[in-house]
């Protein structure tokens, strides 16, 4: 169980400089030819999502991280040649378009609006949008009880866009990261946080947050997590093959269980593991 590693939510690190693009675009001067070998691969993840993408010191943990490592290995990259880069929700398309990362595994929902700017492989998981409230709050039981409430989500996330579209009576408070939302929820600045159920379960289960918050448990969307790629990237089919192999070998289930143990989270068994992947162009 990795929950002891999480402690308090860390501030997300700043991303600086251009990255090499050994999976897709143009590579750096010290990159070798072909896949793997001595090449580096830069992978965007979240740094503040316990159980999914989390950075503590020099250690990166979570389900997204484990899937990223598996896929990178199948593409020929040693784990020591992976450089993890912070990929906040609002920056993901830009990171891919400017080749600052080669791939993104960061609870990145596949949708048509994003496909206008980037490409996707996967999905490797399907989550559902839900709500996190204070443990003693019995007034919020689902999205239909949010009218007039203050609701926090992260700028650039699908969850924030869903709220703007589907719940007009709620006051949406957008923040840069989930640590900011948690602080507001704890102090009463907002009434609830919304994002994907698996993210909320990880946040609530950390040592720092135990007993303070609860997941409502009434998901109201389907969020297929894809591997974000630059549109010029030609590794989509290989990534899909790697994800299918991870599922078939049982490594997908092992990684999911290891990263959600103790949270009480149960994935939607009708949608997971995914069986249909994005068509690669």
C-alpha positions in Angstrom: 0.0 0.0 0.0 1.4 3.4 -1.0 -0.8 5.7 1.1 2.0 6.3 3.6 4.0 8.0 0.9 1.4 10.6 0.2 1.1 12.6 3.4 0.2 16.1 2.5 -0.4 17.4 -1.0 2.7 18.9 -2.5 2.8 22.0 -4.6 3.2 21.2 -8.2 6.6 21.9 -9.6 7.2 24.4 -12.4 8.0 23.1 -15.8 10.8 24.9 -17.7 12.6 24.5 -20.9 11.8 22.6 -24.1 11.9 18.8 -24.1 13.1 16.3 -26.6 10.5 14.5 -28.5 11.8 11.0 -29.1 8.3 9.5 -29.6 7.1 11.9 -32.1 8.4 15.3 -33.2 12.0 16.4 -33.5 14.6 14.9 -31.1 17.4 16.5 -29.2 21.0 16.3 -30.1 21.9 13.6 -27.6 19.0 11.4 -28.6 19.8 8.1 -30.3 18.0 6.8 -33.3 14.9 4.5 -33.2 12.9 3.6 -30.1 14.5 3.1 -26.7 18.2 2.6 -26.4 19.8 5.6 -24.7 17.0 8.0 -25.7 15.1 9.9 -23.1 11.3 10.1 -23.1 9.4 12.9 -21.4 6.1 11.9 -20.0 3.5 14.4 -18.6 1.8 13.3 -15.4 0.0 15.0 -12.5 2.1 15.7 -9.5 -0.8 16.2 -7.0 -3.1 13.2 -7.4 -2.4 10.5 -4.8 -2.9 7.1 -6.3 -2.7 8.4 -9.9 0.1 10.8 -10.4 2.0 12.0 -7.4 5.4 13.4 -6.8 7.1 13.2 -3.4 10.8 14.2 -3.4 12.3 12.3 -6.3 9.6 9.6 -6.3 6.7 9.3 -8.7 3.8 7.0 -7.8 0.3 6.2 -9.0 -1.7 4.2 -11.5 -1.0 6.7 -14.3 2.7 6.4 -13.5 2.6 2.6 -13.6 0.8 2.5 -16.9 3.2 5.1 -18.3 6.2 3.0 -17.2 4.7 -0.1 -18.7 3.9 1.6 -22.0 7.3 3.2 -22.2 9.0 -0.1 -21.6 7.0 -1.7 -24.4 8.1 1.2 -26.7 11.7 0.4 -25.8 12.5 2.9 -23.0 14.3 1.9 -19.9 12.7 3.3 -16.7 15.8 5.3 -16.0 15.4 7.1 -19.3 11.9 8.4 -18.3 11.6 12.0 -17.3 8.3 12.9 -15.6 7.0 16.4 -16.2 4.2 18.2 -14.4 1.2 18.4 -16.7 -1.5 20.6 -15.0 -4.9 20.3 -16.7 -4.8 23.7 -18.3 -1.4 23.1 -19.8 -1.7 19.7 -21.4 -2.5 20.6 -24.9 0.2 23.3 -25.0 2.8 20.8 -23.6 2.0 18.4 -26.5 1.7 21.0 -29.2 5.1 22.5 -28.4 6.8 19.2 -27.9 7.7 19.8 -24.3 6.5 16.2 -23.6 6.3 13.1 -25.7 3.2 11.6 -24.1 0.8 12.5 -21.3 -0.7 10.1 -18.8 -2.6 12.6 -16.5 -6.2 11.6 -16.0 -6.6 13.1 -19.5 -10.2 12.6 -20.7 -10.6 11.9 -24.4 -13.1 14.3 -26.0 -13.7 15.9 -29.4 -12.7 19.4 -28.3 -9.2 18.2 -27.3 -8.9 16.1 -30.5 -8.9 19.3 -32.4 -5.5 20.1 -30.9 -3.9 16.8 -29.9 -4.2 13.0 -30.6 -5.0 10.2 -28.2 -4.2 6.6 -27.7 -6.2 4.4 -25.3 -8.2 4.7 -23.2 -6.5 2.8 -20.4 -9.2 3.6 -17.8 -12.7 4.9 -17.6 -13.6 7.0 -14.5 -16.8 8.9 -13.6 -17.2 12.5 -12.3 -18.2 12.6 -8.7 -18.2 14.9 -5.7 -16.1 15.3 -2.5 -17.7 16.9 0.6 -16.9 17.3 4.2 -17.6 14.2 6.2 -20.3 15.8 8.3 -22.2 17.2 5.2 -25.4 15.3 4.4 -26.9 18.0 2.2 -25.1 17.1 -1.0 -26.1 13.7 -2.4 -25.3 14.2 -6.1 -25.2 16.8 -8.8 -28.9 17.6 -8.4 -28.3 18.9 -4.9 -25.7 21.5 -6.0 -28.0 24.4 -6.8 -26.7 27.5 -5.0 -23.6 25.7 -3.7 -20.0 26.7 -4.1 -18.2 24.0 -6.1 -14.4 23.8 -6.7 -12.7 22.2 -9.7 -9.5 22.7 -11.5 -9.0 25.1 -14.4 -8.8 23.3 -17.8 -10.4 20.0 -16.5 -13.3 18.2 -18.1 -15.0 18.3 -14.7 -15.0 22.1 -14.7 -16.4 22.2 -18.3 -19.1 19.7 -17.4 -20.2 21.8 -14.4 -20.4 25.0 -16.6 -22.6 23.1 -19.1 -24.8 20.9 -16.9 -25.2 22.6 -13.6 -26.1 26.3 -14.2 -27.2 27.0 -10.6 -23.9 26.2 -9.0 -21.1 28.7 -8.3 -18.0 27.2 -9.8 -14.7 28.2 -8.2 -11.8 27.2 -10.4 -8.3 26.6 -8.9 -5.0 25.6 -10.4 -4.7 22.4 -8.4 -6.5 20.0 -6.1 -4.5 21.1 -3.1 -6.1 24.6 -3.4 -9.6 23.0 -3.7 -9.0 20.9 -0.6 -7.9 23.9 1.4 -11.1 25.7 0.5 -13.3 22.7 1.3 -11.7 22.2 4.7 -12.1 25.8 5.7 -15.7 26.2 4.3 -14.7 28.3 1.3 -16.5 25.9 -0.9 -19.1 23.2 -0.3 -17.7 20.5 -2.5 -15.0 19.5 -5.0 -15.8 17.8 -8.3 -13.5 15.8 -10.4 -13.3 12.1 -11.3 -14.2 9.5 -8.7 -10.8 7.8 -8.6 -9.1 11.1 -8.1 -11.4 12.1 -5.2 -10.9 8.7 -3.6 -7.2 9.1 -3.6 -7.3 12.6 -2.2 -9.7 11.6 0.7 -7.6 8.6 1.6 -4.3 10.4 2.3 -3.0 10.4 5.9 -3.5 14.2 6.0 -7.1 14.0 4.9 -8.5 10.9 6.5 -11.8 11.4 8.3 -12.2 15.0 6.9 -13.9 14.3 3.6 -16.0 11.7 1.8 -16.8 10.8 -1.8 -20.5 11.2 -2.4 -20.5 8.1 -4.6 -23.0 9.2 -7.3 -20.9 9.5 -10.5 -22.6 11.3 -13.3 -20.3 11.0 -16.4 -18.0 8.7 -18.2 -14.4 9.9 -18.4 -12.1 7.7 -20.7 -8.5 8.4 -19.8 -6.3 8.6 -22.9 -2.6 8.9 -23.6 -2.2 12.4 -25.0 0.1 12.8 -28.1 1.2 15.4 -30.5 -0.8 15.0 -33.7 2.5 14.2 -35.5 3.3 11.3 -33.2 3.3 8.0 -34.9 3.2 5.7 -31.8 -0.6 5.5 -31.3 -1.0 1.9 -32.5 2.1 0.8 -30.5 0.7 2.4 -27.3 -2.7 0.7 -27.8 -1.0 -2.6 -28.2 1.0 -2.0 -25.0 -2.1 -1.1 -23.1 -3.9 -4.2 -24.3 -0.9 -6.4 -23.4 -0.8 -4.8 -19.9 -4.5 -5.7 -19.4 -4.2 -9.2 -20.9 -1.2 -10.0 -18.7 -3.0 -8.9 -15.5 -0.5 -6.1 -14.8 -3.2 -3.5 -15.4 -5.4 -5.0 -12.6 -2.4 -5.4 -10.3 -1.4 -1.7 -10.8 -5.0 -0.5 -10.2 -5.4 -2.5 -7.0 -2.1 -1.5 -5.6 -2.9 2.2 -6.1 -6.5 2.2 -4.8 -6.0 -0.2 -1.9 -7.5 1.3 1.3 -9.5 4.0 -0.5 -12.7 2.1 -0.9 -12.7 2.8 -4.6 -14.4 0.4 -6.9 -14.1 1.0 -10.7 -17.1 0.7 -13.0 -16.8 -3.0 -13.9 -18.9 -2.5 -17.0 -16.3 -0.1 -18.4 -13.1 -1.4 -17.0 -10.7 -2.5 -18.1 -11.4 -0.8 -21.5 -11.8 -3.1 -24.5 -12.2 -0.6 -27.3 -9.4 1.9 -28.2 -9.1 5.0 -30.2 -8.8 4.6 -33.9 -5.3 5.8 -34.8 -5.0 8.0 -37.9 
